[in-house]
Each structure stands twice: as C-alpha cells, then as structure tokens.
C-alpha cells in the first residue's frame, strides 16, 4: 500500500463523510454513506462505521487501498 497523500483542511476538525469527498476517495455523500456502512473505511487502521466521525490533523483514512492524511490548511 502506498504512503498517504496529505489533504489540508481549514478548520480544526472535519467529518469523515466530508473528508472522503474532499480527498477524492468518493464522488458523493451517498457513496460515503454506503462505503462507511459496509465497513470499507478505516481511520488510523480501525474500521469506522460513523459517517460523522470527527477527524483531526494526523488522522489517516484508508479506502480501497488509498490512504489520505488530514493536515493543517
């Protein structure tokens, strides 16, 4: 698996569903809901089932072999 790409955010936190879209890991909010519900999304190597999970700087999100890290904007 490749190294995570850094995705800057402008606030202190971002919701998981929003971050998936910002990082171009998915195309829409409904797709975020589906992949999260299916247990396909990992945050810091743990399966995450909450679309509203608050991510902070340094968190790494994995979906389908792609990794994205939350960084300061």
PDB file of N, CA, C, O and CB in Angstrom:
ATOM      1  N   UNK A   1       0.844  -1.187   0.000  1.00  0.00           N
ATOM      2  CA  UNK A   1       0.000   0.000   0.000  1.00  0.00           C
ATOM      3  C   UNK A   1       0.885   1.245   0.000  1.00  0.00           C
ATOM      4  O   UNK A   1       1.951   1.255   0.615  1.00  0.00           O
ATOM      5  CB  UNK A   1      -0.958   0.001   1.224  1.00  0.00           C
ATOM      6  N   UNK A   2       0.447   2.271  -0.677  1.00  0.00           N
ATOM      7  CA  UNK A   2       1.251   3.486  -0.819  1.00  0.00           C
ATOM      8  C   UNK A   2       1.176   4.370   0.424  1.00  0.00           C
ATOM      9  O   UNK A   2       0.334   4.177   1.301  1.00  0.00           O
ATOM     10  CB  UNK A   2       0.795   4.276  -2.040  1.00  0.00           C
ATOM     11  N   UNK A   3       2.082   5.342   0.470  1.00  0.00           N
ATOM     12  CA  UNK A   3       2.049   6.319   1.553  1.00  0.00           C
ATOM     13  C   UNK A   3       0.806   7.181   1.409  1.00  0.00           C
ATOM     14  O   UNK A   3       0.307   7.370   0.300  1.00  0.00           O
ATOM     15  CB  UNK A   3       3.328   7.195   1.555  1.00  0.00           C
ATOM     16  N   UNK A   4       0.300   7.708   2.526  1.00  0.00           N
ATOM     17  CA  UNK A   4      -0.897   8.560   2.438  1.00  0.00           C
ATOM     18  C   UNK A   4      -0.600   9.888   1.748  1.00  0.00           C
ATOM     19  O   UNK A   4       0.496  10.436   1.863  1.00  0.00           O
ATOM     20  CB  UNK A   4      -1.464   8.823   3.835  1.00  0.00           C
ATOM     21  N   UNK A   5      -1.597  10.388   1.035  1.00  0.00           N
ATOM     22  CA  UNK A   5      -1.484  11.739   0.481  1.00  0.00           C
ATOM     23  C   UNK A   5      -1.998  12.715   1.533  1.00  0.00           C
ATOM     24  O   UNK A   5      -2.941  12.403   2.260  1.00  0.00           O
ATOM     25  CB  UNK A   5      -2.285  11.882  -0.872  1.00  0.00           C
ATOM     26  N   UNK A   6      -1.393  13.874   1.617  1.00  0.00           N
ATOM     27  CA  UNK A   6      -1.795  14.874   2.603  1.00  0.00           C
ATOM     28  C   UNK A   6      -2.926  15.727   2.047  1.00  0.00           C
ATOM     29  O   UNK A   6      -2.831  16.269   0.946  1.00  0.00           O
ATOM     30  CB  UNK A   6      -0.598  15.761   3.004  1.00  0.00           C
ATOM     31  N   UNK A   7      -3.994  15.835   2.823  1.00  0.00           N
ATOM     32  CA  UNK A   7      -5.162  16.640   2.441  1.00  0.00           C
ATOM     33  C   UNK A   7      -5.350  17.719   3.506  1.00  0.00           C
ATOM     34  O   UNK A   7      -5.744  17.410   4.631  1.00  0.00           O
ATOM     35  CB  UNK A   7      -6.464  15.748   2.295  1.00  0.00           C
ATOM     36  N   UNK A   8      -5.075  18.980   3.169  1.00  0.00           N
ATOM     37  CA  UNK A   8      -5.226  20.049   4.159  1.00  0.00           C
ATOM     38  C   UNK A   8      -6.695  20.412   4.384  1.00  0.00           C
ATOM     39  O   UNK A   8      -7.499  20.423   3.452  1.00  0.00           O
ATOM     40  CB  UNK A   8      -4.449  21.288   3.717  1.00  0.00           C
ATOM     41  N   UNK A   9      -7.026  20.710   5.652  1.00  0.00           N
ATOM     42  CA  UNK A   9      -8.363  21.198   5.995  1.00  0.00           C
ATOM     43  C   UNK A   9      -8.210  22.580   6.618  1.00  0.00           C
ATOM     44  O   UNK A   9      -7.162  22.912   7.171  1.00  0.00           O
ATOM     45  CB  UNK A   9      -9.106  20.212   6.972  1.00  0.00           C
ATOM     46  N   UNK A  10      -9.272  23.381   6.521  1.00  0.00           N
ATOM     47  CA  UNK A  10      -9.192  24.758   7.008  1.00  0.00           C
ATOM     48  C   UNK A  10      -9.653  24.900   8.452  1.00  0.00           C
ATOM     49  O   UNK A  10      -9.287  25.869   9.117  1.00  0.00           O
ATOM     50  CB  UNK A  10     -10.016  25.663   6.127  1.00  0.00           C
ATOM     51  N   UNK A  11     -10.451  23.954   8.954  1.00  0.00           N
ATOM     52  CA  UNK A  11     -10.916  24.005  10.338  1.00  0.00           C
ATOM     53  C   UNK A  11     -10.091  23.046  11.193  1.00  0.00           C
ATOM     54  O   UNK A  11      -9.195  22.371  10.688  1.00  0.00           O
ATOM     55  CB  UNK A  11     -12.424  23.656  10.426  1.00  0.00           C
ATOM     56  N   UNK A  12     -10.397  22.991  12.490  1.00  0.00           N
ATOM     57  CA  UNK A  12      -9.683  22.090  13.390  1.00  0.00           C
ATOM     58  C   UNK A  12     -10.070  20.636  13.166  1.00  0.00           C
ATOM     59  O   UNK A  12      -9.252  19.733  13.344  1.00  0.00           O
ATOM     60  CB  UNK A  12      -9.949  22.474  14.830  1.00  0.00           C
ATOM     61  N   UNK A  13     -11.337  20.413  12.771  1.00  0.00           N
ATOM     62  CA  UNK A  13     -11.837  19.053  12.550  1.00  0.00           C
ATOM     63  C   UNK A  13     -12.668  19.015  11.274  1.00  0.00           C
ATOM     64  O   UNK A  13     -13.094  20.050  10.763  1.00  0.00           O
ATOM     65  CB  UNK A  13     -12.679  18.565  13.763  1.00  0.00           C
ATOM     66  N   UNK A  14     -12.892  17.792  10.764  1.00  0.00           N
ATOM     67  CA  UNK A  14     -13.750  17.586   9.595  1.00  0.00           C
ATOM     68  C   UNK A  14     -14.434  16.235   9.782  1.00  0.00           C
ATOM     69  O   UNK A  14     -13.846  15.302  10.328  1.00  0.00           O
ATOM     70  CB  UNK A  14     -12.925  17.641   8.235  1.00  0.00           C
ATOM     71  N   UNK A  15     -15.679  16.140   9.325  1.00  0.00           N
ATOM     72  CA  UNK A  15     -16.394  14.870   9.428  1.00  0.00           C
ATOM     73  C   UNK A  15     -15.875  13.897   8.370  1.00  0.00           C
ATOM     74  O   UNK A  15     -15.457  14.292   7.282  1.00  0.00           O
ATOM     75  CB  UNK A  15     -17.922  15.085   9.269  1.00  0.00           C
ATOM     76  N   UNK A  16     -15.916  12.624   8.724  1.00  0.00           N
ATOM     77  CA  UNK A  16     -15.384  11.584   7.851  1.00  0.00           C
ATOM     78  C   UNK A  16     -16.007  11.629   6.461  1.00  0.00           C
ATOM     79  O   UNK A  16     -15.286  11.573   5.465  1.00  0.00           O
ATOM     80  CB  UNK A  16     -15.610  10.220   8.471  1.00  0.00           C
ATOM     81  N   UNK A  17     -17.333  11.729   6.374  1.00  0.00           N
ATOM     82  CA  UNK A  17     -18.005  11.770   5.074  1.00  0.00           C
ATOM     83  C   UNK A  17     -17.516  12.923   4.213  1.00  0.00           C
ATOM     84  O   UNK A  17     -17.313  12.762   3.009  1.00  0.00           O
ATOM     85  CB  UNK A  17     -19.503  11.878   5.263  1.00  0.00           C
ATOM     86  N   UNK A  18     -17.326  14.086   4.827  1.00  0.00           N
ATOM     87  CA  UNK A  18     -16.839  15.259   4.102  1.00  0.00           C
ATOM     88  C   UNK A  18     -15.395  15.055   3.650  1.00  0.00           C
ATOM     89  O   UNK A  18     -15.020  15.442   2.543  1.00  0.00           O
ATOM     90  CB  UNK A  18     -16.948  16.518   4.980  1.00  0.00           C
ATOM     91  N   UNK A  19     -14.596  14.446   4.514  1.00  0.00           N
ATOM     92  CA  UNK A  19     -13.188  14.243   4.185  1.00  0.00           C
ATOM     93  C   UNK A  19     -13.016  13.270   3.023  1.00  0.00           C
ATOM     94  O   UNK A  19     -12.158  13.473   2.163  1.00  0.00           O
ATOM     95  CB  UNK A  19     -12.432  13.734   5.404  1.00  0.00           C
ATOM     96  N   UNK A  20     -13.827  12.214   2.994  1.00  0.00           N
ATOM     97  CA  UNK A  20     -13.737  11.254   1.889  1.00  0.00           C
ATOM     98  C   UNK A  20     -13.949  11.957   0.555  1.00  0.00           C
ATOM     99  O   UNK A  20     -13.265  11.671  -0.428  1.00  0.00           O
ATOM    100  CB  UNK A  20     -14.769  10.122   2.065  1.00  0.00           C
ATOM    101  N   UNK A  21     -14.902  12.876   0.534  1.00  0.00           N
ATOM    102  CA  UNK A  21     -15.190  13.611  -0.699  1.00  0.00           C
ATOM    103  C   UNK A  21     -14.061  14.603  -1.009  1.00  0.00           C
ATOM    104  O   UNK A  21     -13.616  14.702  -2.152  1.00  0.00           O
ATOM    105  CB  UNK A  21     -16.543  14.354  -0.583  1.00  0.00           C
ATOM    106  N   UNK A  22     -13.602  15.333   0.010  1.00  0.00           N
ATOM    107  CA  UNK A  22     -12.518  16.305  -0.169  1.00  0.00           C
ATOM    108  C   UNK A  22     -11.256  15.629  -0.712  1.00  0.00           C
ATOM    109  O   UNK A  22     -10.550  16.198  -1.544  1.00  0.00           O
ATOM    110  CB  UNK A  22     -12.207  17.011   1.165  1.00  0.00           C
ATOM    111  N   UNK A  23     -10.982  14.421  -0.239  1.00  0.00           N
ATOM    112  CA  UNK A  23      -9.778  13.694  -0.648  1.00  0.00           C
ATOM    113  C   UNK A  23      -9.966  12.951  -1.972  1.00  0.00           C
ATOM    114  O   UNK A  23      -9.067  12.239  -2.422  1.00  0.00           O
ATOM    115  CB  UNK A  23      -9.378  12.708   0.437  1.00  0.00           C
ATOM    116  N   UNK A  24     -11.129  13.118  -2.589  1.00  0.00           N
ATOM    117  CA  UNK A  24     -11.453  12.451  -3.857  1.00  0.00           C
ATOM    118  C   UNK A  24     -11.397  10.926  -3.758  1.00  0.00           C
ATOM    119  O   UNK A  24     -11.071  10.242  -4.728  1.00  0.00           O
ATOM    120  CB  UNK A  24     -10.501  12.921  -4.940  1.00  0.00           C
ATOM    121  N   UNK A  25     -11.718  10.404  -2.573  1.00  0.00           N
ATOM    122  CA  UNK A  25     -11.792   8.958  -2.405  1.00  0.00           C
ATOM    123  C   UNK A  25     -13.165   8.436  -2.824  1.00  0.00           C
ATOM    124  O   UNK A  25     -13.331   7.247  -3.095  1.00  0.00           O
ATOM    125  CB  UNK A  25     -11.496   8.571  -0.947  1.00  0.00           C
ATOM    126  N   UNK A  26     -14.144   9.336  -2.874  1.00  0.00           N
ATOM    127  CA  UNK A  26     -15.506   9.008  -3.311  1.00  0.00           C
ATOM    128  C   UNK A  26     -16.027  10.176  -4.135  1.00  0.00           C
ATOM    129  O   UNK A  26     -15.411  11.240  -4.185  1.00  0.00           O
ATOM    130  CB  UNK A  26     -16.454   8.713  -2.087  1.00  0.00           C
ATOM    131  N   UNK A  27     -17.193   9.960  -4.795  1.00  0.00           N
ATOM    132  CA  UNK A  27     -17.765  11.014  -5.636  1.00  0.00           C
ATOM    133  C   UNK A  27     -18.904  11.779  -4.992  1.00  0.00           C
ATOM    134  O   UNK A  27     -19.157  12.927  -5.357  1.00  0.00           O
ATOM    135  CB  UNK A  27     -18.243  10.426  -6.906  1.00  0.00           C
ATOM    136  N   UNK A  28     -19.612  11.153  -4.021  1.00  0.00           N
ATOM    137  CA  UNK A  28     -20.795  11.820  -3.473  1.00  0.00           C
ATOM    138  C   UNK A  28     -21.016  11.446  -2.014  1.00  0.00           C
ATOM    139  O   UNK A  28     -20.426  10.496  -1.499  1.00  0.00           O
ATOM    140  CB  UNK A  28     -22.035  11.466  -4.294  1.00  0.00           C
ATOM    141  N   UNK A  29     -21.885  12.219  -1.360  1.00  0.00           N
ATOM    142  CA  UNK A  29     -22.233  11.940   0.025  1.00  0.00           C
ATOM    143  C   UNK A  29     -22.929  10.604   0.188  1.00  0.00           C
ATOM    144  O   UNK A  29     -22.709   9.901   1.174  1.00  0.00           O
ATOM    145  CB  UNK A  29     -23.105  13.033   0.567  1.00  0.00           C
ATOM    146  N   UNK A  30     -23.770  10.248  -0.776  1.00  0.00           N
ATOM    147  CA  UNK A  30     -24.458   8.959  -0.676  1.00  0.00           C
ATOM    148  C   UNK A  30     -23.472   7.803  -0.815  1.00  0.00           C
ATOM    149  O   UNK A  30     -23.651   6.756  -0.192  1.00  0.00           O
ATOM    150  CB  UNK A  30     -25.554   8.850  -1.748  1.00  0.00           C
ATOM    151  N   UNK A  31     -22.442   7.984  -1.621  1.00  0.00           N
ATOM    152  CA  UNK A  31     -21.409   6.957  -1.744  1.00  0.00           C
ATOM    153  C   UNK A  31     -20.648   6.829  -0.425  1.00  0.00           C
ATOM    154  O   UNK A  31     -20.290   5.723  -0.020  1.00  0.00           O
ATOM    155  CB  UNK A  31     -20.435   7.292  -2.905  1.00  0.00           C
ATOM    156  N   UNK A  32     -20.401   7.961   0.246  1.00  0.00           N
ATOM    157  CA  UNK A  32     -19.730   7.936   1.549  1.00  0.00           C
ATOM    158  C   UNK A  32     -20.550   7.113   2.533  1.00  0.00           C
ATOM    159  O   UNK A  32     -20.012   6.263   3.242  1.00  0.00           O
ATOM    160  CB  UNK A  32     -19.517   9.374   2.090  1.00  0.00           C
ATOM    161  N   UNK A  33     -21.836   7.366   2.572  1.00  0.00           N
ATOM    162  CA  UNK A  33     -22.719   6.633   3.480  1.00  0.00           C
ATOM    163  C   UNK A  33     -22.624   5.134   3.224  1.00  0.00           C
ATOM    164  O   UNK A  33     -22.548   4.348   4.168  1.00  0.00           O
ATOM    165  CB  UNK A  33     -24.173   7.108   3.321  1.00  0.00           C
ATOM    166  N   UNK A  34     -22.628   4.735   1.961  1.00  0.00           N
ATOM    167  CA  UNK A  34     -22.593   3.315   1.603  1.00  0.00           C
ATOM    168  C   UNK A  34     -21.275   2.644   1.978  1.00  0.00           C
ATOM    169  O   UNK A  34     -21.279   1.582   2.600  1.00  0.00           O
ATOM    170  CB  UNK A  34     -22.835   3.154   0.120  1.00  0.00           C
ATOM    171  N   UNK A  35     -20.142   3.255   1.605  1.00  0.00           N
ATOM    172  CA  UNK A  35     -18.852   2.599   1.877  1.00  0.00           C
ATOM    173  C   UNK A  35     -18.570   2.538   3.376  1.00  0.00           C
ATOM    174  O   UNK A  35     -17.955   1.585   3.854  1.00  0.00           O
ATOM    175  CB  UNK A  35     -17.710   3.342   1.160  1.00  0.00           C
ATOM    176  N   UNK A  36     -19.016   3.548   4.116  1.00  0.00           N
ATOM    177  CA  UNK A  36     -18.824   3.542   5.569  1.00  0.00           C
ATOM    178  C   UNK A  36     -19.701   2.460   6.199  1.00  0.00           C
ATOM    179  O   UNK A  36     -19.233   1.701   7.048  1.00  0.00           O
ATOM    180  CB  UNK A  36     -19.155   4.936   6.179  1.00  0.00           C
ATOM    181  N   UNK A  37     -20.960   2.386   5.792  1.00  0.00           N
ATOM    182  CA  UNK A  37     -21.889   1.379   6.331  1.00  0.00           C
ATOM    183  C   UNK A  37     -21.421  -0.047   6.041  1.00  0.00           C
ATOM    184  O   UNK A  37     -21.683  -0.962   6.822  1.00  0.00           O
ATOM    185  CB  UNK A  37     -23.286   1.587   5.748  1.00  0.00           C
ATOM    186  N   UNK A  38     -20.735  -0.229   4.927  1.00  0.00           N
ATOM    187  CA  UNK A  38     -20.242  -1.556   4.550  1.00  0.00           C
ATOM    188  C   UNK A  38     -18.936  -1.921   5.271  1.00  0.00           C
ATOM    189  O   UNK A  38     -18.425  -3.029   5.108  1.00  0.00           O
ATOM    190  CB  UNK A  38     -20.030  -1.620   3.041  1.00  0.00           C
ATOM    191  N   UNK A  39     -18.407  -0.996   6.059  1.00  0.00           N
ATOM    192  CA  UNK A  39     -17.173  -1.270   6.796  1.00  0.00           C
ATOM    193  C   UNK A  39     -15.923  -1.222   5.946  1.00  0.00           C
ATOM    194  O   UNK A  39     -14.917  -1.848   6.279  1.00  0.00           O
ATOM    195  CB  UNK A  39     -17.263  -2.599   7.440  1.00  0.00           C
ATOM    196  N   UNK A  40     -15.979  -0.475   4.841  1.00  0.00           N
ATOM    197  CA  UNK A  40     -14.842  -0.404   3.923  1.00  0.00           C
ATOM    198  C   UNK A  40     -13.857   0.714   4.254  1.00  0.00           C
ATOM    199  O   UNK A  40     -12.783   0.791   3.658  1.00  0.00           O
ATOM    200  CB  UNK A  40     -15.339  -0.222   2.523  1.00  0.00           C
ATOM    201  N   UNK A  41     -14.216   1.577   5.199  1.00  0.00           N
ATOM    202  CA  UNK A  41     -13.382   2.731   5.537  1.00  0.00           C
ATOM    203  C   UNK A  41     -12.691   2.479   6.875  1.00  0.00           C
ATOM    204  O   UNK A  41     -13.308   2.042   7.845  1.00  0.00           O
ATOM    205  CB  UNK A  41     -14.230   4.036   5.593  1.00  0.00           C
ATOM    206  N   UNK A  42     -11.396   2.769   6.894  1.00  0.00           N
ATOM    207  CA  UNK A  42     -10.626   2.642   8.123  1.00  0.00           C
ATOM    208  C   UNK A  42     -10.064   4.009   8.499  1.00  0.00           C
ATOM    209  O   UNK A  42      -9.634   4.772   7.635  1.00  0.00           O
ATOM    210  CB  UNK A  42      -9.485   1.597   7.963  1.00  0.00           C
ATOM    211  N   UNK A  43     -10.072   4.311   9.795  1.00  0.00           N
ATOM    212  CA  UNK A  43      -9.443   5.520  10.314  1.00  0.00           C
ATOM    213  C   UNK A  43      -8.374   5.067  11.289  1.00  0.00           C
ATOM    214  O   UNK A  43      -8.667   4.403  12.284  1.00  0.00           O
ATOM    215  CB  UNK A  43     -10.488   6.488  11.001  1.00  0.00           C
ATOM    216  N   UNK A  44      -7.134   5.428  10.999  1.00  0.00           N
ATOM    217  CA  UNK A  44      -5.993   5.012  11.822  1.00  0.00           C
ATOM    218  C   UNK A  44      -5.987   3.491  12.016  1.00  0.00           C
ATOM    219  O   UNK A  44      -5.777   2.991  13.121  1.00  0.00           O
ATOM    220  CB  UNK A  44      -6.031   5.725  13.195  1.00  0.00           C
ATOM    221  N   UNK A  45      -6.222   2.773  10.918  1.00  0.00           N
ATOM    222  CA  UNK A  45      -6.189   1.304  10.866  1.00  0.00           C
ATOM    223  C   UNK A  45      -7.309   0.614  11.643  1.00  0.00           C
ATOM    224  O   UNK A  45      -7.201  -0.573  11.949  1.00  0.00           O
ATOM    225  CB  UNK A  45      -4.877   0.823  11.388  1.00  0.00           C
ATOM    226  N   UNK A  46      -8.384   1.339  11.968  1.00  0.00           N
ATOM    227  CA  UNK A  46      -9.544   0.725  12.612  1.00  0.00           C
ATOM    228  C   UNK A  46     -10.774   1.005  11.770  1.00  0.00           C
ATOM    229  O   UNK A  46     -10.970   2.128  11.305  1.00  0.00           O
ATOM    230  CB  UNK A  46      -9.733   1.257  14.062  1.00  0.00           C
ATOM    231  N   UNK A  47     -11.610  -0.019  11.570  1.00  0.00           N
ATOM    232  CA  UNK A  47     -12.840   0.158  10.796  1.00  0.00           C
ATOM    233  C   UNK A  47     -13.703   1.213  11.483  1.00  0.00           C
ATOM    234  O   UNK A  47     -13.898   1.173  12.697  1.00  0.00           O
ATOM    235  CB  UNK A  47     -13.619  -1.193  10.652  1.00  0.00           C
ATOM    236  N   UNK A  48     -14.217   2.155  10.695  1.00  0.00           N
ATOM    237  CA  UNK A  48     -15.074   3.226  11.226  1.00  0.00           C
ATOM    238  C   UNK A  48     -16.437   3.168  10.554  1.00  0.00           C
ATOM    239  O   UNK A  48     -16.528   3.198   9.327  1.00  0.00           O
ATOM    240  CB  UNK A  48     -14.422   4.624  11.012  1.00  0.00           C
ATOM    241  N   UNK A  49     -17.483   3.087  11.341  1.00  0.00           N
ATOM    242  CA  UNK A  49     -18.847   2.987  10.817  1.00  0.00           C
ATOM    243  C   UNK A  49     -19.657   4.258  11.005  1.00  0.00           C
ATOM    244  O   UNK A  49     -20.842   4.288  10.672  1.00  0.00           O
ATOM    245  CB  UNK A  49     -19.561   1.848  11.476  1.00  0.00           C
ATOM    246  N   UNK A  50     -19.041   5.306  11.531  1.00  0.00           N
ATOM    247  CA  UNK A  50     -19.753   6.576  11.768  1.00  0.00           C
ATOM    248  C   UNK A  50     -19.355   7.615  10.721  1.00  0.00           C
ATOM    249  O   UNK A  50     -18.207   8.057  10.674  1.00  0.00           O
ATOM    250  CB  UNK A  50     -19.453   7.114  13.195  1.00  0.00           C
ATOM    251  N   UNK A  51     -20.306   7.994   9.894  1.00  0.00           N
ATOM    252  CA  UNK A  51     -20.029   8.991   8.853  1.00  0.00           C
ATOM    253  C   UNK A  51     -19.670  10.336   9.468  1.00  0.00           C
ATOM    254  O   UNK A  51     -18.906  11.103   8.881  1.00  0.00           O
ATOM    255  CB  UNK A  51     -21.240   9.147   7.922  1.00  0.00           C
ATOM    256  N   UNK A  52     -20.216  10.629  10.651  1.00  0.00           N
ATOM    257  CA  UNK A  52     -19.969  11.902  11.316  1.00  0.00           C
ATOM    258  C   UNK A  52     -18.737  11.923  12.196  1.00  0.00           C
ATOM    259  O   UNK A  52     -18.510  12.898  12.912  1.00  0.00           O
ATOM    260  CB  UNK A  52     -21.139  12.263  12.130  1.00  0.00           C
ATOM    261  N   UNK A  53     -17.935  10.870  12.159  1.00  0.00           N
ATOM    262  CA  UNK A  53     -16.703  10.806  12.960  1.00  0.00           C
ATOM    263  C   UNK A  53     -15.875  12.058  12.713  1.00  0.00           C
ATOM    264  O   UNK A  53     -15.628  12.431  11.565  1.00  0.00           O
ATOM    265  CB  UNK A  53     -15.876   9.528  12.619  1.00  0.00           C
ATOM    266  N   UNK A  54     -15.449  12.702  13.783  1.00  0.00           N
ATOM    267  CA  UNK A  54     -14.646  13.923  13.675  1.00  0.00           C
ATOM    268  C   UNK A  54     -13.174  13.548  13.486  1.00  0.00           C
ATOM    269  O   UNK A  54     -12.580  12.877  14.330  1.00  0.00           O
ATOM    270  CB  UNK A  54     -14.828  14.823  14.940  1.00  0.00           C
ATOM    271  N   UNK A  55     -12.605  13.985  12.383  1.00  0.00           N
ATOM    272  CA  UNK A  55     -11.190  13.731  12.102  1.00  0.00           C
ATOM    273  C   UNK A  55     -10.368  14.953  12.480  1.00  0.00           C
ATOM    274  O   UNK A  55     -10.818  16.090  12.341  1.00  0.00           O
ATOM    275  CB  UNK A  55     -10.975  13.373  10.610  1.00  0.00           C
ATOM    276  N   UNK A  56      -9.161  14.702  12.957  1.00  0.00           N
ATOM    277  CA  UNK A  56      -8.247  15.775  13.334  1.00  0.00           C
ATOM    278  C   UNK A  56      -6.943  15.633  12.557  1.00  0.00           C
ATOM    279  O   UNK A  56      -6.693  14.610  11.918  1.00  0.00           O
ATOM    280  CB  UNK A  56      -7.979  15.760  14.860  1.00  0.00           C
ATOM    281  N   UNK A  57      -6.130  16.657  12.619  1.00  0.00           N
ATOM    282  CA  UNK A  57      -4.829  16.627  11.964  1.00  0.00           C
ATOM    283  C   UNK A  57      -4.061  15.370  12.383  1.00  0.00           C
ATOM    284  O   UNK A  57      -3.960  15.050  13.567  1.00  0.00           O
ATOM    285  CB  UNK A  57      -4.018  17.899  12.304  1.00  0.00           C
ATOM    286  N   UNK A  58      -3.528  14.677  11.393  1.00  0.00           N
ATOM    287  CA  UNK A  58      -2.749  13.473  11.650  1.00  0.00           C
ATOM    288  C   UNK A  58      -3.517  12.184  11.437  1.00  0.00           C
ATOM    289  O   UNK A  58      -2.904  11.132  11.254  1.00  0.00           O
ATOM    290  CB  UNK A  58      -2.233  13.505  13.034  1.00  0.00           C
ATOM    291  N   UNK A  59      -4.858  12.236  11.456  1.00  0.00           N
ATOM    292  CA  UNK A  59      -5.657  11.034  11.213  1.00  0.00           C
ATOM    293  C   UNK A  59      -5.442  10.559   9.779  1.00  0.00           C
ATOM    294  O   UNK A  59      -5.346  11.370   8.857  1.00  0.00           O
ATOM    295  CB  UNK A  59      -7.163  11.307  11.479  1.00  0.00           C
ATOM    296  N   UNK A  60      -5.367   9.234   9.596  1.00  0.00           N
ATOM    297  CA  UNK A  60      -5.175   8.644   8.282  1.00  0.00           C
ATOM    298  C   UNK A  60      -6.408   7.807   7.945  1.00  0.00           C
ATOM    299  O   UNK A  60      -6.798   6.912   8.694  1.00  0.00           O
ATOM    300  CB  UNK A  60      -3.875   7.781   8.235  1.00  0.00           C
ATOM    301  N   UNK A  61      -7.006   8.124   6.798  1.00  0.00           N
ATOM    302  CA  UNK A  61      -8.203   7.433   6.320  1.00  0.00           C
ATOM    303  C   UNK A  61      -7.809   6.531   5.157  1.00  0.00           C
ATOM    304  O   UNK A  61      -7.094   6.952   4.248  1.00  0.00           O
ATOM    305  CB  UNK A  61      -9.313   8.449   5.890  1.00  0.00           C
ATOM    306  N   UNK A  62      -8.284   5.279   5.192  1.00  0.00           N
ATOM    307  CA  UNK A  62      -7.972   4.308   4.145  1.00  0.00           C
ATOM    308  C   UNK A  62      -9.264   3.800   3.521  1.00  0.00           C
ATOM    309  O   UNK A  62     -10.210   3.446   4.224  1.00  0.00           O
ATOM    310  CB  UNK A  62      -7.137   3.130   4.710  1.00  0.00           C
ATOM    311  N   UNK A  63      -9.289   3.767   2.187  1.00  0.00           N
ATOM    312  CA  UNK A  63     -10.422   3.217   1.443  1.00  0.00           C
ATOM    313  C   UNK A  63      -9.878   2.597   0.162  1.00  0.00           C
ATOM    314  O   UNK A  63      -9.203   3.262  -0.624  1.00  0.00           O
ATOM    315  CB  UNK A  63     -11.502   4.323   1.129  1.00  0.00           C
ATOM    316  N   UNK A  64     -10.175   1.327  -0.040  1.00  0.00           N
ATOM    317  CA  UNK A  64      -9.803   0.617  -1.270  1.00  0.00           C
ATOM    318  C   UNK A  64      -8.312   0.752  -1.608  1.00  0.00           C
ATOM    319  O   UNK A  64      -7.943   0.940  -2.767  1.00  0.00           O
ATOM    320  CB  UNK A  64     -10.634   1.137  -2.433  1.00  0.00           C
ATOM    321  N   UNK A  65      -7.474   0.656  -0.592  1.00  0.00           N
ATOM    322  CA  UNK A  65      -6.034   0.717  -0.816  1.00  0.00           C
ATOM    323  C   UNK A  65      -5.455   2.110  -0.955  1.00  0.00           C
ATOM    324  O   UNK A  65      -4.246   2.266  -1.123  1.00  0.00           O
ATOM    325  CB  UNK A  65      -5.705  -0.042  -2.017  1.00  0.00           C
ATOM    326  N   UNK A  66      -6.308   3.131  -0.886  1.00  0.00           N
ATOM    327  CA  UNK A  66      -5.854   4.525  -0.973  1.00  0.00           C
ATOM    328  C   UNK A  66      -5.879   5.131   0.423  1.00  0.00           C
ATOM    329  O   UNK A  66      -6.831   4.942   1.181  1.00  0.00           O
ATOM    330  CB  UNK A  66      -6.747   5.357  -1.958  1.00  0.00           C
ATOM    331  N   UNK A  67      -4.814   5.865   0.751  1.00  0.00           N
ATOM    332  CA  UNK A  67      -4.716   6.493   2.071  1.00  0.00           C
ATOM    333  C   UNK A  67      -4.645   8.005   1.921  1.00  0.00           C
ATOM    334  O   UNK A  67      -3.989   8.526   1.020  1.00  0.00           O
ATOM    335  CB  UNK A  67      -3.482   5.969   2.840  1.00  0.00           C
ATOM    336  N   UNK A  68      -5.334   8.702   2.825  1.00  0.00           N
ATOM    337  CA  UNK A  68      -5.275  10.163   2.864  1.00  0.00           C
ATOM    338  C   UNK A  68      -5.113  10.595   4.314  1.00  0.00           C
ATOM    339  O   UNK A  68      -5.787  10.081   5.206  1.00  0.00           O
ATOM    340  CB  UNK A  68      -6.555  10.806   2.226  1.00  0.00           C
ATOM    341  N   UNK A  69      -4.211  11.545   4.539  1.00  0.00           N
ATOM    342  CA  UNK A  69      -3.946  12.041   5.897  1.00  0.00           C
ATOM    343  C   UNK A  69      -4.466  13.462   6.042  1.00  0.00           C
ATOM    344  O   UNK A  69      -4.274  14.297   5.157  1.00  0.00           O
ATOM    345  CB  UNK A  69      -2.433  11.987   6.222  1.00  0.00           C
ATOM    346  N   UNK A  70      -5.121  13.729   7.159  1.00  0.00           N
ATOM    347  CA  UNK A  70      -5.625  15.064   7.460  1.00  0.00           C
ATOM    348  C   UNK A  70      -4.441  15.928   7.898  1.00  0.00           C
ATOM    349  O   UNK A  70      -3.696  15.564   8.808  1.00  0.00           O
ATOM    350  CB  UNK A  70      -6.741  15.019   8.569  1.00  0.00           C
ATOM    351  N   UNK A  71      -4.278  17.084   7.233  1.00  0.00           N
ATOM    352  CA  UNK A  71      -3.220  18.021   7.610  1.00  0.00           C
ATOM    353  C   UNK A  71      -3.804  19.414   7.808  1.00  0.00           C
ATOM    354  O   UNK A  71      -4.921  19.702   7.378  1.00  0.00           O
ATOM    355  CB  UNK A  71      -2.107  18.050   6.539  1.00  0.00           C
ATOM    356  N   UNK A  72      -3.030  20.271   8.466  1.00  0.00           N
ATOM    357  CA  UNK A  72      -3.441  21.668   8.670  1.00  0.00           C
ATOM    358  C   UNK A  72      -3.517  22.390   7.349  1.00  0.00           C
ATOM    359  O   UNK A  72      -2.667  22.195   6.480  1.00  0.00           O
ATOM    360  CB  UNK A  72      -2.472  22.395   9.612  1.00  0.00           C
ATOM    361  N   UNK A  73      -4.536  23.230   7.188  1.00  0.00           N
ATOM    362  CA  UNK A  73      -4.684  24.014   5.977  1.00  0.00           C
ATOM    363  C   UNK A  73      -3.850  25.224   6.057  1.00  0.00           C
ATOM    364  O   UNK A  73      -3.835  26.026   5.123  1.00  0.00           O
ATOM    365  CB  UNK A  73      -6.109  24.388   5.730  1.00  0.00           C
TER     366      UNK A  73
END
